[in-house]
Amino acid sequence: MVGLTSAAGLVGFLSEPDPALQAFALETLNDEIETVWTEVSGSIGQIEALYEDESFSHRELAALVLSKVYYQLQEYNEAMVFALGAGKLFDLENAEEYEDTIVAKCIDTYIALSAMHNPPASTSSAKQGEGDYSNANGAASALGSMSSPTTPFSHAQLPSKSLLSRDEETAEDSSAPGGGNAGVPGAHPHPLTLPNHVKKNLQTIIRRIFESCYEAGAYRQVVGIAVEARNMEILREAILKTSEEEKKRKGKAASQGLNQTEELMEYVLDICMNVVQERGLRNEILKLVLGLLNDIPNPDYFAIARCVVYLNQHAMASKMLKELVQKGDGRSLAIAYQLSFDLYENGTQEFLQKIMEELPESESADASGQSQANGDAVRPGVPGGANENENAQESDQLLSELQESAGPAQSLPSRTKPKPETEEQSKAYTNVRNILQGTTSIELNLEFLYRSSRSDKAILNKVRDSLEARNSIFHTSVTFANAFMNAGTTIDSFFRENLEWLGKAVNWSKFTATAALGVIHRGNLGQGQKLLEPYLPKDSQVASAGSAYSQGGSLYALGLIYTNHGTHVLDYLRRQFKATQEEVVQHGGALGLGVAGMATGSEDIYDELKNVLYQDSAINGEAVGLSMGLVMLGTGNVKALDDMIQYAHDTQHEKIVRGLAMGMALIMYARQEAADDLINGLLEDADPALRYGGIFTVALAYCGSGSNKAVRKLLHVAVSDVSDDVRRAAVMSLGFVLFRKPGSVPRMVELLSESYNPHVRYGATMALGIACAGTGLDEAIDLLEPMTKDSVDFVRQGALIALAMIMVQQNEAMNPKVSTI
């Protein structure tokens, strides 16, 4: 049949009073619209009149013709609205460009409308928790909703079983349509104002899309739409549908080793952790997944653990461990031990302590009480000689000695705790406590680092001989190099063989040299205090001017040895911190308390630090400010923030202001949107030191999130602030926000690395070093190599440091440039 060459006659039929002629014209135009739409576009008004005439029996056909004309005119909103008005005449199954475009537009509109009507439930309470940081009363009342601690991010690229930081309350813009682009302007179209019957048709279309996805087994598409739309009911439905489908074909799935429900759960968790940027939405999804996982007959305990750690559900974690131990079979105990390792790896001291408090008290734990405060751990054998070729049996024996020497894990005594029913359960709970407390992981890690250490002492000797030892900067640099090369290995032979060189250290160089022992012996729990005994403050001895630096450094070293595992030494550090009036000793004691009590959220330690802060000493004030942040790491404690920002405005010491600013950034670690009010307040402050803190609050609050909002804020400050320190920090902070996407950083800082301002160039080097550490990324190296010849000395320094960070754990086979650098 010859195609229609002109629509003039058919358009004329639209003006006829006979409905049959009008219907004939519409049917013909609908079939030939791709060739005649230019002529029909002039008669849109007539066709719309037919569509709006409720007595016209072919209204849906008129709507379909209108939709196709608007589609050709690229007016996609109108095309979608009239396609919805066409009802069943719109063929969803026809895989043509027009239908695909309308379906995509329907999905976008559904997401925008649904996200607008489903804001995260925690928004209002979180915003109340933010308030005005200068208002002490408001801060106190909001403390409860802002005190959930968060855990450090893993350095890995979010492995499937990793556990992440978590939080219960957040603040976000409820008007921003959700999903991974939450809070990004223009990420979603503004929701259209649709008539009720059109909304009903939209729901029908979306339901048809979902049903077709279910029939095709494309559950992930439904999950993606549900997450973007913040529709938890659809998400629940998709997961349950998967489970039902799996039950129907259970035999076949079992024979092929497939588990579609577990795969979908893993996919949901992956989206939740990697894509969703709004913490409120993430919490809602995790709570939904957690509820569904608990209803499954054979739950995925590792997926549950990821949820409970993020949501701070310590009661559920302890319940899960108790259930596994009570089952008693080998597989259940193995899962319990692996869960304990995962929980320790990602939980805060406070979170783990609460889990241990809720576990039944084993008899061995009762007997040991507090006896293991500083047990005698076996120092690993000297490397070299016979030790290098030890077989597996010898290693196993040594590790078992380490395990026995550590004693059972410490827990708070409680008369209300139930007793294990059997001796096997008692032994299992003891093992779980050892793992949760970290003694097992720390000892295994210490042993591995000791046996695997291949540090080259000749390099250190060459650096030592090439630098003047009496110059404190040179002396400190060699000390740092030795500490980093031998970190966690317990190999301190360089210091022992160079006592004369070590004796040339004075003042802060002496402090640094002593503190370096803490880096080298990190995790040496059994011998830590004994090794530092010659340097630690003596109760009966008044510190002389010279020994004060060694004493302060030794307290810091003790904290480093027990980093994030400070149960055994916190009381000792607190006593020494309160007993001394020497500012340098207080400086070291504060830092030691901070790293040993990291993320404990201890109000007692915080109050003791605050009392020393109010003495207004610049020497110890900066360290105290940092330590207050470390103790409250990630808690978002509003009362602490209020105290710190108030004192930062009152003091005249810039060092104290800088320490407090960094401390506030640490308190807001991983809080994301919940930190926005504090960030805005700090960035608007007239004091550049507080703006500097505001930048690092952005860096830590959005650490590893890749947030577009955070990146835009940092780039804006990097080119607009009047303070070089703030601009340098802003560029540097890009590395913290984007360290999970190292490939994107070189392109982002390329222009900044050519800035006229040397501080911005230095920030660019550090951003590359932080984000690309250990990757050996060629693009980053190509940017940094010319900067090693920069005209400004500290830019050259930054480029060399960044190159070293990028080449960590690289060899010539992995990256040929290792040898030249």
C-alpha positions, 0 to 999 in steps of 0.5 A: 500500500502506498504511504500517505503523502499529505495529511491535509485531508485527514486533518480536515476530517478532524473538523467534521461533526461526524465522530466516525470521520474523526475516528477514521482520521485519528486511526490513519494519522496514528499509523502514518504519524512518523511521515506526516507529523509536521502537518499534524503539529499545526492541528494539535489544538483540535486533537486536544479538544477531542481528547478533552471531550468526554463524550468522544468515544475515541479519546484514548486514540486522540491522546496516543496521536498527541503523544506521538506528535509531542514526541517528534517535537521532543516535548517528552513531558507532554508526550508521556502525559498523553501516552498515559492518557492513551491507556491500553492503546499505548503498547508497552511491549512494542520495543520501538524508540518511541515506546522506549522513550516514553517508558524511560520518562515514566520511570523517571517521573515515577522515581521523582514523585515517589522520592518526593512523597517518601522522604527518609523517616529520620530527617526531622529528628536528625535536623533537630539534633543539629541545631545551633552549636553555640546553644548549650541547652539545645546541644544537651537535649540533642545529645542522645540522637547524635551519639552513635559512633562510626567505624573506620572505612576499610582500605579495600575497595569495599569487599563483599564481606566488609563492614562499614561505618554506621549511624542512626540519625542523619540530616538530609534534604527531604526535597531532594529525590533520592538514590545515589544522586541524592542532594545533587541539584538536577539529578532528577526532573522536578516532579510534574503536576499530574491529574489524578487519572494520569497518576493512576495510569502512571502507576499502572504502567509502572506496575506492568513494567515491574511484572514484566521484570519479574517474569523475565527474572530481572529483579535487579532492575526493580531493585534499582528503581525502588532504591531511586524512588525510596520505595521500601515496599517495592524493594521488599516485594522484589526480594520476596518475589525472588524468594518465592520464585526460588522455592518453586524451582528449588530442586533445579537451583539446588542442583546447579548450586544457585541461590538467587535470593542471596545474590539479590541481597548481596546486590542490594547491600552493594548498592546501599554501600557503594551507590546510595549517598543519603545516610537516612535512605541507607539506614532504611534499606539496611533495616529492611534487609536486616528484617528480611534476612532474619526471616530466612530459615538459613540466614546469611550471617555475614550480610546480617553482620554488615547491617548490624555494624552499620546500624549499631545494633550490638544487641542483635550482633550478640544474639547472633553469636549466642545462637551460633555458639549454642548450635555447637556444630563445627560449621556454626562455630566457624561462622561465629569466629569469622563473624567475630573477626569481622566485627572486631575489624570494623567495630569501635571499642564501645560497640565491641565492649557492649557485645561482650557484656551481653555474652554469657560469662565463661568460667575462665573469664570469671577466674581471670578477672582483670588479670590480663592487663599486661600479660607476658606475650612471647616476643617473636623470635629473631629473624634470619638463620633457622627462623626464616625456614621454620615449618608450619608446625613451628609457626602453629606452636608459636601462635598457640603460645601467643594465644595462651599467653594473652589469657582469656579476653577481658569483659566487665563483670556482671552477676546477671550474665547467664553461664554457658551450658557446657564446657564446649560452649564456655571454651567457644565464648572464651575464643569469641571474646579473645577475637572480639577484644582483638588479642588474636588478630593483633598477635597474628598480625604482629607475628606476620609483620615480624616474619615478613619484614624485609626492611633494609637497614643499609638505607637508614644508615646511609640517610643517617650518615648523610644528615647532621644529627644535631639538626633536629629536623634531620634527626626527626626525619631519620626517626620517622623513616625508621618508624615507618619502615619497621612499623608493627614489626617490633624490630627496633635494632636500628635504635639499639645499634645507634644509641650515640646518635639517638643521644643527640636528640634534644627537646621535641626530637627526643619526644619523637624518637621515644614516640617512634617506639610506639609505631615500631611496637604497635600491637606488642600488647604483652611487652609494650609497657615493659619496653617503655618502662625506662622512659615512662614517668615515675610517680616518685620522680619530678620530671627534669627539663630534659626527661620531660620530652622522653616521658611525654613521648613514651606516653604517646608511644604507649597509646600507639602500641594499644591503638584502638585497643586501650582497655589495659592502659587507659587507666594508667594513661589517665593517672599519668595525664592528671598527675603531671603539671609538665606541659610536654608530658601532658601533650604526650599523655593527651595524644596517648589517650586519644589513640588508645581510647579512639572512638570509645565515646568516653565522657570521663576521658573527654572531661579530663581532657577538657579540664586541661584544655581550659588551662589555655596552654598552647603546648598541650592545648593542640594535642588535647583538641585532637585527642578530644576528637579521637575519643569522640571519633564519629559520634557526632556528639553535639555537646562536645562540639558546642564546648569545642567551638565555644572555646575556639572562639574564646582562646587567643592561641592559634595552636589550640584553635587548630587542634580544636578544629581538627578535633571537631572534624574527627567527631564528624567522621563519616557523618556525611549530611549530619555534618553539613550544619557544622561545615557551613558554620565553620566555613563562614567563620572569619578565623582561617584556622576554623575554616581550615577545620571546616575543610577537614570536616568535609574531608572526614565527614564524606571520607571515601563517599565520592560525594559530588556535593563535597567535591564541589564545595572543596573545589569552590573553596580551593579557588576562592578562599583568601587563606593559603592554608585553607586552599591547600587543605581544600585541594588535599581533602579531595584525596580523602573524599575520592580515595575509593575512586583513585582513577578520577583524581589525576584528571580532577587536580590536573589544572590545580597542579599547574596553579600559580599558588604553590600551596594549591600545587602542594595540595594537589600533590597530597591529594594524589598521594592520599587517593592513589596510595599503593595503586602505582597509578601511571596518570598520578605519577606522570603528574607528580614527576614534573612537580619534583622539579618545582621552583618551590621547596615544599612543593618538591617535598610534597611531590616526593612524599606523594610518589612514595605513597603511590609506590607503597607495596609496588615493585619493579615488575608491577611498575618499572618506575619504582627503581628510578623514583 
